[in-house]
Amino acid sequence: MGVVVVQVGQGGNQFGLSLFEALFSLTTSLVPDFFREPRRSADLPRARAVLVDTEPKVVAGVKRRSAAGFWTYGLHSSFTQESGSGNNWAKGFCKLGPSCQDSVMDIVRREVEMCDIFSGFITSQSLAGGTGAGVGSYLLEVLKDEYPSCHILSHCIWPAEGEVIVQYYNVLLSLAHLQDLSDGLLLMKNEALMSTCKKVLGIQRPSFDDMNEVGARALASVLLPAYHHSRPTLAGPMQNSRKAVCKIKSTDSQLQPVSCTRFRPLSDLLTGLCVHPKYRMLGLRATPQIPTSFDSVLSDSWKSHFKQLKQTLYIEPSKTIESESSLRTSRSKLEHNLQRKVDRCVANLLVLRGKDASEADISLFDDKALYPSWSKDPLKLASSSIPLGRYDKFASLLSNCHSAIAPAGHALSRAQTMYASKAYIHHYAKYGLSLDDFGTSFAAVQDVLSDYMDL
Ligand SMILES: Nc1nc2c(ncn2[C@@H]2O[C@H](COP(=O)(O)OP(=O)(O)OP(=O)(O)O)[C@@H](O)[C@H]2O)c(=O)[nH]1
């Protein structure tokens, strides 16, 4: 099995480095999905990655840091240019993307050929600048064209307010493209990463490294090897060697046998969560977060972790109002959505790592109010008894839900305000992006938001 991670732009490359560090250090053995075994025993394992940027500095730094550790990037795994995209999505998408396409795809092909079974791509990029967002969107089109049946998960770094002046233009242009091309879009908000670093980990001025470590640990926790548990009713006869019988507590606390198969990090994740083509936005929550200065590795019970995770699914009225007003939702629908206490989820994947993970009682998430009636088997569980690094119990909730799109409503209303006064549009027009292109992208994102509002 092999997953190829395509890291684009500064944020994408720096986050990618943290992701591989987490995938390497949080488990006891090398994970072949993400690393190639070295040919010679003196060599280091190689990350299955392709590094792309429009300037050389960040990629050089990321490669240097990887080589100083226990794994490294491949010698010929990167492509960089000299100009930068200057936070201009159009320059990345219309000019620099096409000019790097052939070279990048040569590296991608070589990396894919080195997987015995290729599972698909994870792309990592920030949505606010010009390279990750613009070149990243362009390369995704090329990847989809060349590997039409492969799974693609897009990891997207969402800007905090005021990071880049034209960030919401870049965010919306990217979202409109990625929505059609990716099987799932994992939105990771810088504001949330920053807040976890400050409030939970006690880091006064978090660096990108600190923020990336928090996000990468959460993402690695859903990608590392685990077992997937089907419902008792679905447990048929054991059909192949990946299957085994294990026990899991049902809602009435009885131990019941379930079918237990190896959880495939990309395909099971995407087919389990993104069951409907209209709904592809994912949000990730993880608990606990323990400051590195703490010696203790013991964490709370599964029950208390679940309570914390469930808490994050409660609707914040102010965000609902903002998202819905940007869509000009009718008064009655707005009131209806505000009355609902919990967020609607198309599906949830709970990944548990540590002691008794497969026996934890997950009935808190087996709540009908969370899911629309058409969503069949919306709660998935994957678990492993192997702890995640120094965390004796670690729980992650990957959700395809309404809350993941609240920031998109905000982005839409900010971008529409700027667009109304034609602010900065000429920078984009210089590279061939028309007013219509903006309008089409806004409408595409608006449609996605409306679909989530209707859940
Ligand atoms: N979480 C996180 N965010 C980052 C990191 N580096 C940059 N960002 C965020 O990414 C956004 C800017 O995008 P970059 O990735 O720096 O830009 P780029 O894609 O390389 O594009 P250009 O600079 O225009 O060439 C801002 O919101 C930054 O806060 C990082 O390492 N981690």
The ligand as a MOL file (V3000), in Angstrom:
LIG
                    3D

  0  0  0     0  0            999 V3000
M  V30 BEGIN CTAB
M  V30 COUNTS 32 34 0 0 0
M  V30 BEGIN ATOM
M  V30 1 N -0.6190 26.2460 9.8770 0
M  V30 2 C 0.2910 26.8350 9.0920 0
M  V30 3 N -0.0480 27.8810 8.3270 0
M  V30 4 C 0.8960 28.4130 7.5280 0
M  V30 5 C 2.2260 27.9260 7.4840 0
M  V30 6 N 2.9250 28.6950 6.6060 0
M  V30 7 C 2.0620 29.6080 6.1010 0
M  V30 8 N 0.8360 29.4500 6.6680 0
M  V30 9 C -0.3900 30.1840 6.3740 0
M  V30 10 O -0.5550 30.1300 4.9640 0
M  V30 11 C -1.1320 31.3280 4.4910 0
M  V30 12 C -0.2130 31.9130 3.4430 0
M  V30 13 O 0.0890 30.8970 2.5310 0
M  V30 14 P 1.5590 30.3580 2.2340 0
M  V30 15 O 1.5030 28.8700 2.2860 0
M  V30 16 O 2.5540 31.0620 3.0930 0
M  V30 17 O 1.7510 30.8870 0.7730 0
M  V30 18 P 2.0790 30.0990 -0.5500 0
M  V30 19 O 1.0100 29.0970 -0.8000 0
M  V30 20 O 3.4760 29.5830 -0.4740 0
M  V30 21 O 1.9330 31.2410 -1.6560 0
M  V30 22 P 2.8590 32.5080 -2.0510 0
M  V30 23 O 3.4710 32.9920 -0.7490 0
M  V30 24 O 1.8910 33.4580 -2.6210 0
M  V30 25 O 3.8570 32.0120 -3.0260 0
M  V30 26 C -1.3200 32.2190 5.6860 0
M  V30 27 O -2.6460 32.0100 6.1260 0
M  V30 28 C -0.3360 31.6650 6.6950 0
M  V30 29 O -0.7250 31.9030 8.0020 0
M  V30 30 C 2.5480 26.8110 8.3050 0
M  V30 31 O 3.6590 26.2850 8.3380 0
M  V30 32 N 1.5460 26.3010 9.0700 0
M  V30 END ATOM
M  V30 BEGIN BOND
M  V30 1 1 1 2
M  V30 2 2 2 3
M  V30 3 1 2 32
M  V30 4 1 3 4
M  V30 5 2 4 5
M  V30 6 1 4 8
M  V30 7 1 5 6
M  V30 8 1 5 30
M  V30 9 2 6 7
M  V30 10 1 7 8
M  V30 11 1 8 9
M  V30 12 1 9 10
M  V30 13 1 9 28
M  V30 14 1 10 11
M  V30 15 1 11 12
M  V30 16 1 11 26
M  V30 17 1 12 13
M  V30 18 1 13 14
M  V30 19 2 14 15
M  V30 20 1 14 16
M  V30 21 1 14 17
M  V30 22 1 17 18
M  V30 23 2 18 19
M  V30 24 1 18 20
M  V30 25 1 18 21
M  V30 26 1 21 22
M  V30 27 2 22 23
M  V30 28 1 22 24
M  V30 29 1 22 25
M  V30 30 1 26 27
M  V30 31 1 26 28
M  V30 32 1 28 29
M  V30 33 2 30 31
M  V30 34 1 30 32
M  V30 END BOND
M  V30 END CTAB
M  END
